[in-house]
Amino acid sequence: MRVLFIGTSDFACPSLKALLDASYPVFEVVTQPDRPKGRGQKLTAPPVKSLALARHLPVFQPVKLREPDAVEHLKSLRPDLIVVAAYGQILSSAVLSIPPLGCVNVHGSILPKYRGAAPIARAILMGEKSTGVTTMLMDEGMDTGPILLTEETEITPQDNLESLHDRLAQIGADLLLRTLAGLEKGTVEPRTQDHSQATYAPKISKKEGRINWQSSAQTLCNLLRAFDPWPGAYSTWKGKTIKLFRPSVLEGSPEEVPGTLTKANSQGIIVAATDGYLVVKELQMENRPRLSVEQFLRGTPLEPGRRLGE
């Protein structure tokens, strides 16, 4: 069985590694082109490319996989199966029709919930208590294909985007191996999604990270966790942007205006919300490194009684 792997981001790397470690015959990897990254805008390879080259695999990086030349290249490879994880482009019907065994996708939610580009961040943002990974047979829709297997995991109060992403990526790798083994044995049967239950997870934008202090403490906590480490939930302090990380909720009945800093010490800063308080233990002032609140306060005093976001 000739396996072609298509993926780009860190989420896809454990799945590719699992296939290779299990001796699946992955003969080529398709990923997005190198992109400028960081302040210096240095051209940087996608994580999947770096892994593929380290494992001595050929890499194909078309700008758009649906272009005729790219489709013809894939046809010439004659894959029996295509595995897709966090690629970043929707596959055309011309690509989907190439492998006789179909295209198996690893998706970071329990479908049909959170179809789309940012299922992990959106699950945290919406206050979900659990999420998971789905493997599915791909069709032309956005995450609408028949479900193969799912595995659920709890979203803990301490989880942020990074921790949940990394856990789901590993769950996805393990689930992929179980899925392929089940398909080979005939023990895994595709089942149609209940499209009436579908929800969507569009790509995260930086502007969504702006904190609206006229929100509940839990809503604010979810925002900070969902946008950690990127793009960061932010407000302003004395006219400068400040990002807030590592939040928790403190119950209470604030008399202060929402957004008012009520306490700032080495244990954290406490900010009034509409129905309680947001506790924050890490901060980052614009053009400065991310610091613990203790480190931050040594160089940037925060005076209680002043409002963030003014």
Backbone as CSV, one residue per row, in Angstrom:
resi,resn,N_x,N_y,N_z,CA_x,CA_y,CA_z,C_x,C_y,C_z
1,MET,0.847,-1.196,0.000,0.000,0.000,0.000,0.884,1.248,0.000
2,ARG,0.776,2.046,-1.040,1.552,3.277,-1.166,0.788,4.426,-0.512
3,VAL,1.423,5.074,0.480,0.767,6.120,1.255,1.407,7.472,0.948
4,LEU,0.567,8.425,0.586,0.996,9.805,0.399,0.494,10.617,1.590
5,PHE,1.381,11.380,2.219,0.997,12.177,3.391,0.923,13.641,3.004
6,ILE,-0.179,14.291,3.388,-0.378,15.712,3.113,-0.635,16.433,4.434
7,GLY,0.243,17.360,4.797,0.081,18.090,6.051,1.087,19.220,6.133
8,THR,0.875,20.117,7.091,1.731,21.302,7.173,2.196,21.617,8.589
9,SER,1.264,21.764,9.515,1.584,22.357,10.815,2.088,21.325,11.821
10,ASP,2.429,21.814,13.024,2.887,20.944,14.115,1.875,19.851,14.434
11,PHE,0.583,20.154,14.283,-0.450,19.166,14.592,-0.270,17.899,13.752
12,ALA,0.220,18.046,12.537,0.348,16.906,11.627,1.583,16.054,11.904
13,CYS,2.578,16.596,12.572,3.852,15.877,12.726,3.735,14.550,13.472
14,PRO,3.019,14.484,14.614,2.899,13.178,15.263,2.239,12.110,14.382
15,SER,1.297,12.517,13.521,0.651,11.547,12.630,1.633,11.016,11.597
16,LEU,2.433,11.904,11.015,3.441,11.443,10.058,4.467,10.551,10.746
17,LYS,4.920,10.966,11.907,5.899,10.165,12.639,5.335,8.788,12.987
18,ALA,4.062,8.747,13.395,3.444,7.467,13.752,3.393,6.531,12.552
19,LEU,3.064,7.055,11.386,3.032,6.225,10.176,4.414,5.659,9.862
20,LEU,5.407,6.511,9.958,6.766,6.060,9.642,7.272,5.051,10.663
21,ASP,7.007,5.306,11.932,7.463,4.395,12.986,6.756,3.046,12.918
22,ALA,5.532,3.056,12.381,4.780,1.803,12.223,5.063,1.129,10.883
23,SER,6.040,1.671,10.151,6.502,1.105,8.874,5.461,1.158,7.763
24,TYR,4.555,2.122,7.834,3.685,2.350,6.678,4.527,2.954,5.557
25,PRO,4.302,2.527,4.324,5.159,2.960,3.205,4.798,4.354,2.701
26,VAL,5.151,5.359,3.499,4.969,6.750,3.065,6.108,7.076,2.102
27,PHE,5.778,7.417,0.867,6.822,7.587,-0.138,7.045,9.045,-0.524
28,GLU,6.127,9.931,-0.142,6.311,11.352,-0.407,5.412,12.148,0.527
29,VAL,5.814,13.393,0.776,5.048,14.288,1.642,4.719,15.557,0.870
30,VAL,3.453,15.967,0.947,3.000,17.222,0.351,2.749,18.208,1.486
31,THR,3.284,19.412,1.356,3.097,20.423,2.385,3.046,21.807,1.736
32,GLN,2.720,22.814,2.533,2.642,24.168,2.020,4.048,24.714,1.740
33,PRO,4.140,25.754,0.917,5.448,26.367,0.652,6.056,26.985,1.915
34,ASP,7.371,27.151,1.901,8.046,27.884,2.971,7.472,29.304,3.030
35,ARG,7.343,29.850,4.266,6.750,31.175,4.440,7.680,32.065,5.283
36,PRO,7.611,33.387,5.073,8.345,34.303,5.959,7.777,34.220,7.374
37,LYS,8.651,34.283,8.377,8.205,34.126,9.756,9.043,34.997,10.685
38,GLY,8.394,35.487,11.750,9.101,36.245,12.769,9.378,37.676,12.345
39,ARG,10.020,38.403,13.260,10.308,39.815,13.000,11.199,40.002,11.777
40,GLY,12.141,39.095,11.594,13.032,39.215,10.455,12.455,38.700,9.163
41,GLN,11.218,38.110,9.243,10.553,37.555,8.063,11.464,36.587,7.299
42,LYS,12.166,35.772,8.059,13.036,34.768,7.451,12.198,33.639,6.872
43,LEU,12.526,33.211,5.669,11.804,32.132,5.021,11.985,30.853,5.839
44,THR,10.867,30.261,6.266,10.901,29.135,7.210,10.106,27.961,6.667
45,ALA,10.666,26.777,6.789,9.990,25.568,6.322,8.856,25.188,7.267
46,PRO,7.750,24.647,6.747,6.703,24.127,7.628,7.244,22.982,8.479
47,PRO,6.687,22.777,9.674,7.157,21.686,10.533,7.144,20.321,9.854
48,VAL,6.129,20.057,9.052,6.043,18.747,8.380,7.198,18.570,7.391
49,LYS,7.575,19.631,6.717,8.705,19.535,5.785,9.983,19.183,6.532
50,SER,10.205,19.848,7.654,11.414,19.580,8.432,11.472,18.128,8.876
51,LEU,10.334,17.596,9.327,10.286,16.191,9.743,10.515,15.266,8.556
52,ALA,9.879,15.564,7.435,10.018,14.712,6.251,11.462,14.655,5.773
53,LEU,12.121,15.796,5.728,13.513,15.811,5.271,14.422,15.072,6.244
54,ALA,14.119,15.194,7.537,14.915,14.474,8.536,14.767,12.969,8.383
55,ARG,13.617,12.548,7.843,13.375,11.110,7.620,13.633,10.714,6.167
56,HIS,14.297,11.603,5.415,14.755,11.325,4.045,13.599,11.045,3.084
57,LEU,12.512,11.811,3.226,11.363,11.672,2.336,11.330,12.815,1.325
58,PRO,10.949,12.543,0.082,10.752,13.626,-0.891,9.620,14.540,-0.449
59,VAL,9.745,15.832,-0.740,8.750,16.818,-0.335,8.284,17.585,-1.566
60,PHE,6.978,17.747,-1.673,6.350,18.494,-2.768,5.593,19.667,-2.155
61,GLN,5.870,20.908,-2.642,5.308,22.111,-2.025,4.619,23.023,-3.054
62,PRO,3.499,22.607,-3.594,2.793,23.482,-4.544,2.133,24.648,-3.825
63,VAL,2.013,25.770,-4.518,1.308,26.914,-3.938,-0.168,26.558,-3.749
64,LYS,-0.753,25.945,-4.766,-2.139,25.483,-4.685,-2.212,24.056,-5.209
65,LEU,-2.692,23.164,-4.368,-2.718,21.750,-4.729,-3.765,21.451,-5.798
66,ARG,-4.725,22.368,-5.979,-5.763,22.120,-6.971,-5.328,22.493,-8.396
67,GLU,-4.167,23.142,-8.556,-3.705,23.511,-9.888,-3.418,22.254,-10.720
68,PRO,-3.689,22.296,-12.027,-3.541,21.100,-12.876,-2.176,20.426,-12.789
69,ASP,-1.099,21.217,-12.750,0.235,20.618,-12.691,0.431,19.839,-11.392
70,ALA,-0.094,20.373,-10.287,0.035,19.688,-9.003,-0.785,18.406,-8.990
71,VAL,-1.991,18.464,-9.552,-2.842,17.270,-9.607,-2.179,16.187,-10.453
72,GLU,-1.594,16.585,-11.569,-0.930,15.600,-12.431,0.258,14.971,-11.726
73,HIS,0.964,15.775,-10.925,2.084,15.208,-10.158,1.587,14.134,-9.193
74,LEU,0.500,14.423,-8.487,-0.039,13.437,-7.544,-0.508,12.180,-8.273
75,LYS,-1.134,12.355,-9.412,-1.573,11.190,-10.192,-0.393,10.314,-10.596
76,SER,0.708,10.972,-10.951,1.882,10.211,-11.386,2.480,9.382,-10.257
77,LEU,2.205,9.773,-8.999,2.730,9.036,-7.851,1.952,7.739,-7.596
78,ARG,0.732,7.698,-8.066,-0.139,6.521,-7.930,-0.262,6.037,-6.479
79,PRO,-0.669,6.909,-5.573,-0.860,6.466,-4.179,-2.092,5.592,-4.041
80,ASP,-2.007,4.619,-3.149,-3.191,3.812,-2.821,-4.075,4.533,-1.808
81,LEU,-3.430,5.295,-0.921,-4.129,5.993,0.154,-3.458,7.343,0.377
82,ILE,-4.274,8.369,0.646,-3.746,9.661,1.045,-4.177,9.932,2.482
83,VAL,-3.232,10.313,3.329,-3.514,10.717,4.712,-3.287,12.213,4.805
84,VAL,-4.279,12.922,5.368,-4.232,14.376,5.456,-4.367,14.800,6.912
85,ALA,-3.522,15.736,7.343,-3.625,16.291,8.694,-3.160,17.742,8.665
86,ALA,-4.043,18.661,9.023,-3.692,20.080,9.178,-2.892,20.598,7.993
87,TYR,-3.442,20.428,6.798,-2.740,20.873,5.590,-2.925,22.365,5.341
88,GLY,-4.153,22.856,5.484,-4.386,24.282,5.289,-5.010,24.651,3.960
89,GLN,-5.308,23.652,3.121,-6.036,23.880,1.876,-7.116,22.815,1.744
90,ILE,-8.230,23.182,1.110,-9.281,22.214,0.819,-8.881,21.424,-0.416
91,LEU,-8.970,20.118,-0.350,-8.597,19.268,-1.477,-9.720,19.238,-2.512
92,SER,-9.356,19.372,-3.763,-10.332,19.355,-4.855,-10.800,17.931,-5.127
93,SER,-11.891,17.830,-5.855,-12.407,16.497,-6.227,-11.388,15.749,-7.077
94,ALA,-10.598,16.496,-7.869,-9.579,15.849,-8.706,-8.527,15.159,-7.854
95,VAL,-8.167,15.764,-6.721,-7.193,15.139,-5.812,-7.844,14.012,-5.030
96,LEU,-9.048,14.252,-4.523,-9.734,13.245,-3.709,-9.980,11.949,-4.472
97,SER,-10.118,12.053,-5.782,-10.432,10.867,-6.584,-9.206,10.045,-6.963
98,ILE,-8.019,10.523,-6.620,-6.799,9.828,-7.059,-6.589,8.488,-6.359
99,PRO,-6.573,8.414,-5.018,-6.237,7.130,-4.376,-7.440,6.185,-4.344
100,PRO,-7.270,4.944,-4.750,-8.392,3.996,-4.736,-8.936,3.712,-3.339
101,LEU,-8.112,3.869,-2.294,-8.572,3.622,-0.926,-9.090,4.893,-0.255
102,GLY,-9.059,6.010,-0.983,-9.615,7.241,-0.454,-8.601,8.099,0.292
103,CYS,-9.117,9.188,0.874,-8.302,10.133,1.637,-8.799,10.155,3.078
104,VAL,-7.923,9.850,4.019,-8.260,9.830,5.446,-7.711,11.095,6.085
105,ASN,-8.584,11.820,6.783,-8.205,13.067,7.428,-8.218,12.914,8.943
106,VAL,-7.249,13.568,9.601,-7.182,13.624,11.062,-7.589,15.035,11.476
107,HIS,-8.722,15.159,12.182,-9.292,16.478,12.499,-9.411,16.665,14.007
108,GLY,-9.053,17.857,14.498,-8.979,18.111,15.937,-10.271,18.512,16.607
109,SER,-11.334,17.759,16.374,-12.585,17.929,17.118,-13.402,16.655,16.972
110,ILE,-14.492,16.580,17.748,-15.440,15.484,17.570,-16.497,15.954,16.577
111,LEU,-16.316,15.595,15.332,-17.246,16.025,14.295,-18.646,15.448,14.546
112,PRO,-19.699,16.236,14.174,-19.672,17.405,13.290,-19.430,18.753,13.990
113,LYS,-19.073,18.757,15.275,-18.785,20.025,15.940,-17.417,20.552,15.505
114,TYR,-17.344,21.837,15.334,-16.104,22.560,15.049,-15.418,22.094,13.767
115,ARG,-16.187,22.114,12.696,-15.581,21.960,11.375,-14.810,23.240,11.046
116,GLY,-13.692,23.088,10.346,-12.979,24.281,9.928,-11.559,24.369,10.434
117,ALA,-10.994,25.580,10.351,-9.554,25.775,10.503,-9.062,25.819,11.938
118,ALA,-9.921,26.195,12.900,-9.433,26.420,14.268,-10.295,25.711,15.308
119,PRO,-10.450,24.402,15.196,-11.343,23.699,16.122,-10.863,23.685,17.568
120,ILE,-9.567,23.688,17.784,-9.039,23.573,19.152,-9.244,24.880,19.903
121,ALA,-8.841,25.984,19.298,-9.035,27.291,19.933,-10.508,27.583,20.149
122,ARG,-11.347,27.260,19.168,-12.774,27.564,19.288,-13.439,26.748,20.400
123,ALA,-13.000,25.521,20.588,-13.578,24.708,21.666,-13.287,25.323,23.030
124,ILE,-12.054,25.795,23.228,-11.712,26.457,24.490,-12.487,27.762,24.624
125,LEU,-12.530,28.530,23.553,-13.204,29.827,23.557,-14.681,29.693,23.936
126,MET,-15.308,28.621,23.494,-16.728,28.415,23.760,-16.989,27.752,25.101
127,GLY,-15.935,27.479,25.860,-16.114,26.909,27.187,-16.459,25.433,27.202
128,GLU,-16.100,24.715,26.152,-16.376,23.268,26.111,-15.609,22.551,27.224
129,LYS,-16.227,21.515,27.764,-15.596,20.707,28.808,-14.808,19.542,28.222
130,SER,-15.066,19.218,26.972,-14.338,18.123,26.324,-14.286,18.389,24.824
131,THR,-13.359,17.718,24.178,-13.239,17.756,22.727,-12.577,16.446,22.309
132,GLY,-11.912,16.417,21.187,-11.280,15.163,20.788,-10.772,15.225,19.369
133,VAL,-10.603,14.047,18.782,-10.104,13.920,17.417,-11.017,12.981,16.655
134,THR,-11.232,13.306,15.389,-12.004,12.456,14.477,-11.143,12.088,13.285
135,THR,-11.173,10.833,12.894,-10.656,10.454,11.578,-11.860,10.257,10.672
136,MET,-11.729,10.699,9.430,-12.858,10.623,8.503,-12.360,10.396,7.088
137,LEU,-13.259,9.902,6.247,-13.010,9.838,4.815,-13.390,11.184,4.222
138,MET,-12.516,11.782,3.478,-12.749,13.135,2.988,-13.670,13.149,1.772
139,ASP,-14.514,14.200,1.725,-15.270,14.508,0.524,-14.983,15.965,0.162
140,GLU,-15.764,16.537,-0.737,-15.458,17.879,-1.221,-15.836,18.973,-0.232
141,GLY,-16.605,18.670,0.808,-16.999,19.672,1.778,-15.900,19.944,2.794
142,MET,-16.148,20.928,3.655,-15.201,21.258,4.716,-15.495,20.387,5.932
143,ASP,-14.733,19.308,6.075,-14.870,18.385,7.213,-16.259,17.762,7.284
144,THR,-16.821,17.438,6.127,-18.176,16.883,6.066,-18.218,15.391,5.762
145,GLY,-17.051,14.769,5.560,-17.023,13.379,5.135,-17.417,12.396,6.214
146,PRO,-17.637,11.130,5.836,-18.041,10.083,6.785,-16.999,9.872,7.887
147,ILE,-17.477,9.723,9.112,-16.614,9.515,10.275,-16.123,8.074,10.318
148,LEU,-14.861,7.905,10.643,-14.278,6.570,10.821,-14.178,6.239,12.314
149,LEU,-13.337,6.965,13.057,-13.197,6.757,14.498,-13.111,8.113,15.198
150,THR,-13.451,8.130,16.473,-13.283,9.327,17.302,-12.671,8.938,18.639
151,GLU,-11.995,9.886,19.257,-11.530,9.715,20.630,-11.648,11.050,21.356
152,GLU,-12.245,11.011,22.531,-12.548,12.221,23.290,-11.520,12.441,24.389
153,THR,-11.349,13.711,24.774,-10.488,14.051,25.900,-11.077,15.241,26.636
154,GLU,-10.821,15.322,27.927,-11.304,16.433,28.742,-10.520,17.700,28.428
155,ILE,-11.191,18.833,28.472,-10.519,20.128,28.469,-10.468,20.592,29.918
156,THR,-9.293,20.597,30.496,-9.158,20.961,31.901,-9.131,22.480,32.054
157,PRO,-9.406,23.002,33.247,-9.322,24.454,33.467,-7.924,25.019,33.221
158,GLN,-6.907,24.161,33.295,-5.524,24.620,33.096,-5.108,24.574,31.624
159,ASP,-5.891,23.929,30.789,-5.509,23.810,29.382,-5.546,25.166,28.690
160,ASN,-4.515,25.415,27.876,-4.566,26.515,26.931,-4.459,25.922,25.530
161,LEU,-4.396,26.789,24.528,-4.339,26.306,23.144,-3.152,25.379,22.930
162,GLU,-2.001,25.732,23.471,-0.793,24.940,23.257,-0.903,23.552,23.880
163,SER,-1.310,23.476,25.132,-1.355,22.176,25.805,-2.402,21.259,25.189
164,LEU,-3.571,21.821,24.854,-4.626,20.999,24.260,-4.246,20.580,22.842
165,HIS,-3.659,21.487,22.087,-3.183,21.167,20.739,-2.217,19.985,20.761
166,ASP,-1.228,20.042,21.652,-0.214,18.993,21.695,-0.816,17.652,22.094
167,ARG,-1.759,17.684,23.036,-2.405,16.432,23.453,-3.248,15.846,22.321
168,LEU,-4.002,16.694,21.635,-4.843,16.216,20.540,-4.004,15.723,19.365
169,ALA,-2.866,16.358,19.124,-2.001,15.904,18.036,-1.528,14.478,18.270
170,GLN,-1.183,14.160,19.523,-0.745,12.794,19.837,-1.919,11.824,19.805
171,ILE,-3.075,12.251,20.319,-4.274,11.416,20.229,-4.587,11.118,18.765
172,GLY,-4.448,12.147,17.914,-4.710,11.969,16.493,-3.782,10.964,15.847
173,ALA,-2.514,10.986,16.229,-1.555,10.029,15.676,-1.923,8.597,16.050
174,ASP,-2.266,8.397,17.317,-2.656,7.055,17.768,-3.955,6.609,17.095
175,LEU,-4.905,7.550,16.965,-6.185,7.229,16.347,-6.009,6.904,14.872
176,LEU,-5.094,7.575,14.210,-4.828,7.298,12.800,-4.360,5.862,12.604
177,LEU,-3.441,5.418,13.445,-2.963,4.032,13.314,-4.086,3.035,13.555
178,ARG,-4.930,3.299,14.552,-6.074,2.421,14.807,-7.050,2.436,13.637
179,THR,-7.205,3.605,13.032,-8.115,3.732,11.896,-7.621,2.926,10.704
180,LEU,-6.359,3.077,10.363,-5.821,2.354,9.207,-5.832,0.846,9.436
181,ALA,-5.506,0.429,10.662,-5.561,-1.004,10.976,-6.991,-1.522,10.850
182,GLY,-7.956,-0.732,11.326,-9.351,-1.133,11.237,-9.859,-1.192,9.807
183,LEU,-9.417,-0.246,8.980,-9.824,-0.273,7.575,-9.246,-1.502,6.864
184,GLU,-7.999,-1.839,7.187,-7.363,-3.012,6.569,-8.065,-4.301,6.978
185,LYS,-8.516,-4.363,8.236,-9.183,-5.570,8.750,-10.676,-5.585,8.450
186,GLY,-11.216,-4.467,8.021,-12.650,-4.383,7.766,-13.483,-4.181,9.016
187,THR,-12.842,-3.755,10.119,-13.571,-3.573,11.383,-14.018,-2.131,11.609
188,VAL,-13.576,-1.224,10.731,-13.987,0.177,10.827,-14.893,0.501,9.653
189,GLU,-16.112,0.939,9.971,-17.096,1.265,8.942,-17.392,2.755,8.962
190,PRO,-17.292,3.443,7.824,-17.628,4.873,7.781,-19.090,5.101,8.149
191,ARG,-19.339,6.175,8.882,-20.726,6.529,9.216,-20.961,7.995,8.904
192,THR,-22.115,8.275,8.349,-22.442,9.625,7.903,-22.597,10.565,9.092
193,GLN,-22.080,11.779,8.951,-22.243,12.783,9.998,-23.688,13.274,10.064
194,ASP,-24.085,13.708,11.257,-25.372,14.369,11.424,-25.149,15.855,11.134
195,HIS,-25.388,16.241,9.899,-25.055,17.595,9.473,-25.885,18.654,10.195
196,SER,-27.022,18.276,10.742,-27.850,19.246,11.468,-27.192,19.689,12.771
197,GLN,-26.211,18.929,13.245,-25.517,19.244,14.497,-24.190,19.955,14.271
198,ALA,-23.916,20.321,13.033,-22.613,20.900,12.703,-22.441,22.295,13.289
199,THR,-21.233,22.552,13.779,-20.815,23.908,14.145,-19.494,24.180,13.433
200,TYR,-19.110,25.462,13.387,-17.958,25.832,12.572,-16.895,26.561,13.394
201,ALA,-15.670,26.382,12.976,-14.517,26.931,13.698,-13.640,27.700,12.721
202,PRO,-14.046,28.923,12.373,-13.241,29.694,11.420,-11.881,30.056,11.983
203,LYS,-10.991,30.408,11.088,-9.625,30.783,11.442,-9.623,31.913,12.470
204,ILE,-8.703,31.830,13.421,-8.557,32.861,14.453,-7.889,34.097,13.853
205,SER,-8.375,35.269,14.221,-7.728,36.515,13.803,-7.208,37.251,15.033
206,LYS,-6.161,38.037,14.834,-5.560,38.769,15.955,-6.557,39.713,16.614
207,LYS,-7.424,40.334,15.824,-8.346,41.323,16.384,-9.351,40.698,17.349
208,GLU,-9.584,39.394,17.217,-10.480,38.714,18.155,-9.900,38.649,19.564
209,GLY,-8.581,38.862,19.668,-7.939,38.788,20.968,-8.146,40.016,21.832
210,ARG,-8.744,41.068,21.282,-8.966,42.278,22.081,-9.985,41.984,23.175
211,ILE,-9.636,42.261,24.412,-10.467,41.914,25.559,-11.602,42.918,25.731
212,ASN,-12.813,42.408,25.791,-13.984,43.214,26.128,-14.263,42.992,27.609
213,TRP,-13.951,43.978,28.417,-14.079,43.809,29.862,-15.536,43.727,30.316
214,GLN,-16.474,44.043,29.423,-17.893,43.891,29.747,-18.323,42.442,29.487
215,SER,-17.581,41.527,30.059,-17.807,40.090,29.889,-17.697,39.407,31.231
216,SER,-18.200,38.188,31.296,-18.072,37.423,32.536,-16.623,37.009,32.744
217,ALA,-16.284,36.720,33.989,-14.918,36.297,34.302,-14.560,35.013,33.567
218,GLN,-15.511,34.089,33.444,-15.230,32.828,32.763,-15.024,33.038,31.266
219,THR,-15.815,33.919,30.676,-15.626,34.239,29.257,-14.245,34.812,29.011
220,LEU,-13.803,35.699,29.889,-12.468,36.281,29.760,-11.389,35.217,29.941
221,CYS,-11.587,34.352,30.901,-10.624,33.272,31.148,-10.511,32.369,29.925
222,ASN,-11.652,32.029,29.324,-11.643,31.190,28.123,-10.898,31.868,26.977
223,LEU,-11.094,33.169,26.825,-10.420,33.911,25.754,-8.904,33.857,25.933
224,LEU,-8.433,34.113,27.142,-6.995,34.104,27.393,-6.393,32.734,27.132
225,ARG,-7.094,31.685,27.532,-6.593,30.318,27.325,-6.602,29.937,25.854
226,ALA,-7.659,30.324,25.143,-7.797,29.951,23.730,-6.774,30.644,22.837
227,PHE,-6.272,31.810,23.279,-5.347,32.584,22.462,-3.913,32.523,22.990
228,ASP,-3.614,31.515,23.778,-2.287,31.317,24.347,-1.653,30.071,23.742
229,PRO,-0.544,30.191,22.994,0.371,31.334,22.938,0.090,32.330,21.807
230,TRP,-0.757,31.959,20.827,-0.982,32.866,19.699,-2.454,33.030,19.456
231,PRO,-2.902,34.223,19.136,-2.154,35.488,18.976,-2.014,36.269,20.276
232,GLY,-2.580,35.766,21.367,-2.538,36.461,22.647,-3.755,37.349,22.824
233,ALA,-4.412,37.239,23.985,-5.509,38.147,24.323,-4.911,39.422,24.890
234,TYR,-5.439,40.571,24.477,-4.761,41.813,24.828,-5.730,42.923,25.227
235,SER,-5.195,43.850,26.002,-5.892,45.072,26.359,-4.867,46.205,26.260
236,THR,-5.145,47.323,26.893,-4.168,48.408,26.917,-3.956,48.883,28.346
237,TRP,-2.757,49.412,28.581,-2.399,49.987,29.879,-1.585,51.238,29.611
238,LYS,-2.141,52.375,29.985,-1.490,53.672,29.743,-1.119,53.837,28.273
239,GLY,-2.033,53.406,27.413,-1.861,53.608,25.980,-1.029,52.567,25.269
240,LYS,-0.492,51.595,25.990,0.318,50.548,25.374,-0.405,49.204,25.440
241,THR,-0.161,48.386,24.425,-0.788,47.065,24.382,-0.158,46.147,25.420
242,ILE,-1.015,45.425,26.143,-0.547,44.456,27.122,-1.301,43.151,26.913
243,LYS,-0.550,42.047,26.798,-1.157,40.732,26.642,-1.204,40.027,27.996
244,LEU,-2.261,39.258,28.197,-2.489,38.588,29.476,-2.539,37.080,29.267
245,PHE,-1.880,36.329,30.159,-1.793,34.887,30.043,-1.973,34.225,31.413
246,ARG,-2.178,32.904,31.375,-2.322,32.052,32.564,-3.407,32.584,33.521
247,PRO,-4.654,32.547,33.054,-5.747,33.100,33.844,-6.431,32.063,34.715
248,SER,-7.166,32.562,35.693,-8.121,31.761,36.458,-9.228,32.702,36.910
249,VAL,-10.290,32.127,37.438,-11.454,32.909,37.846,-11.525,32.959,39.365
250,LEU,-11.776,34.140,39.884,-12.005,34.333,41.313,-13.439,34.811,41.484
251,GLU,-14.215,34.049,42.244,-15.617,34.410,42.429,-15.750,35.646,43.310
252,GLY,-16.823,36.376,43.105,-17.070,37.573,43.894,-18.153,38.408,43.244
253,SER,-18.459,39.532,43.873,-19.451,40.468,43.349,-18.790,41.843,43.269
254,PRO,-18.112,42.107,42.153,-17.330,43.342,42.057,-18.196,44.595,42.170
255,GLU,-17.685,45.534,42.936,-18.296,46.868,42.972,-17.578,47.795,41.994
256,GLU,-16.388,47.384,41.556,-15.604,48.191,40.639,-16.168,48.090,39.211
257,VAL,-15.828,49.059,38.398,-16.156,49.026,36.973,-15.364,47.888,36.326
258,PRO,-15.993,47.084,35.458,-15.251,46.015,34.788,-13.995,46.532,34.100
259,GLY,-12.907,45.797,34.269,-11.616,46.208,33.733,-10.731,46.891,34.742
260,THR,-11.276,47.153,35.935,-10.491,47.827,36.967,-9.503,46.861,37.618
261,LEU,-8.258,47.266,37.688,-7.237,46.481,38.380,-7.436,46.653,39.884
262,THR,-7.723,45.572,40.573,-8.003,45.667,42.014,-6.821,45.265,42.877
263,LYS,-5.902,44.478,42.310,-4.738,44.051,43.094,-3.627,43.651,42.124
264,ALA,-2.390,43.917,42.504,-1.233,43.517,41.699,-0.083,43.199,42.627
265,ASN,0.257,41.897,42.717,1.410,41.487,43.514,2.042,40.265,42.880
266,SER,3.007,39.656,43.548,3.761,38.544,42.972,2.915,37.301,42.718
267,GLN,1.707,37.258,43.298,0.833,36.103,43.112,-0.042,36.240,41.874
268,GLY,-0.166,37.467,41.358,-0.991,37.687,40.180,-1.636,39.052,40.203
269,ILE,-2.205,39.442,39.073,-3.018,40.645,39.057,-4.484,40.219,39.039
270,ILE,-5.331,41.009,39.655,-6.756,40.700,39.744,-7.521,41.859,39.117
271,VAL,-8.373,41.515,38.149,-9.112,42.523,37.398,-10.600,42.217,37.507
272,ALA,-11.394,43.257,37.743,-12.838,43.085,37.867,-13.459,42.753,36.512
273,ALA,-14.379,41.772,36.527,-15.214,41.468,35.370,-16.653,41.825,35.736
274,THR,-17.619,41.382,34.966,-19.001,41.752,35.258,-19.586,40.965,36.424
275,ASP,-19.055,39.768,36.659,-19.671,38.894,37.669,-18.654,38.242,38.602
276,GLY,-17.432,38.705,38.579,-16.366,38.113,39.375,-15.062,38.761,38.988
277,TYR,-13.969,38.037,39.203,-12.647,38.611,38.940,-11.813,37.666,38.079
278,LEU,-10.982,38.257,37.236,-10.017,37.518,36.437,-8.661,37.639,37.108
279,VAL,-8.031,36.501,37.375,-6.686,36.467,37.940,-5.715,36.104,36.819
280,VAL,-4.639,36.870,36.684,-3.669,36.663,35.608,-2.273,36.538,36.210
281,LYS,-1.520,35.520,35.762,-0.201,35.271,36.345,0.970,35.514,35.408
282,GLU,0.694,35.793,34.125,1.763,36.146,33.191,1.289,37.290,32.306
283,LEU,2.212,38.199,31.976,1.881,39.372,31.180,2.989,39.652,30.165
284,GLN,2.621,40.413,29.148,3.603,40.798,28.134,3.259,42.190,27.622
285,MET,4.103,43.156,27.919,3.930,44.496,27.387,4.443,44.522,25.951
286,GLU,3.879,45.378,25.112,4.270,45.413,23.709,5.775,45.615,23.560
287,ASN,6.340,44.828,22.633,7.783,44.852,22.334,8.639,44.383,23.500
288,ARG,8.031,43.658,24.427,8.771,43.104,25.560,8.524,41.593,25.633
289,PRO,9.371,40.840,26.351,9.142,39.398,26.489,7.978,39.098,27.429
290,ARG,7.462,37.928,27.305,6.422,37.439,28.213,7.065,37.101,29.553
291,LEU,6.449,37.565,30.657,7.040,37.413,31.980,6.011,36.936,33.002
292,SER,6.499,36.310,34.056,5.643,36.052,35.207,5.251,37.393,35.808
293,VAL,4.148,37.422,36.542,3.702,38.696,37.101,4.753,39.271,38.053
294,GLU,5.457,38.405,38.769,6.506,38.870,39.677,7.610,39.584,38.904
295,GLN,8.064,38.983,37.806,9.105,39.601,36.985,8.591,40.891,36.345
296,PHE,7.354,40.847,35.867,6.770,41.987,35.183,6.711,43.213,36.090
297,LEU,6.246,42.997,37.314,6.044,44.126,38.229,7.349,44.779,38.673
298,ARG,8.456,44.069,38.544,9.747,44.670,38.893,10.090,45.839,37.969
299,GLY,9.654,45.725,36.710,10.006,46.764,35.756,8.847,47.643,35.336
300,THR,7.630,47.152,35.561,6.439,47.894,35.132,5.400,47.877,36.239
301,PRO,5.363,48.878,37.073,4.357,48.895,38.140,2.949,49.052,37.585
302,LEU,2.016,48.358,38.196,0.601,48.438,37.829,-0.166,48.927,39.062
303,GLU,-0.768,50.086,38.952,-1.417,50.681,40.105,-2.868,50.245,40.208
304,PRO,-3.256,49.604,41.333,-4.658,49.247,41.548,-5.546,50.494,41.493
305,GLY,-6.753,50.271,40.997,-7.709,51.359,40.871,-7.795,51.915,39.465
306,ARG,-6.788,51.635,38.661,-6.788,52.088,37.266,-7.431,51.019,36.381
307,ARG,-8.044,51.432,35.290,-8.711,50.491,34.399,-7.821,50.084,33.232
308,LEU,-7.848,48.802,32.881,-7.247,48.345,31.640,-8.217,48.644,30.506
309,GLY,-7.667,48.958,29.353,-8.509,49.206,28.189,-8.973,50.634,28.039
310,GLU,-8.545,51.517,28.938,-8.934,52.922,28.832,-8.248,53.585,27.638
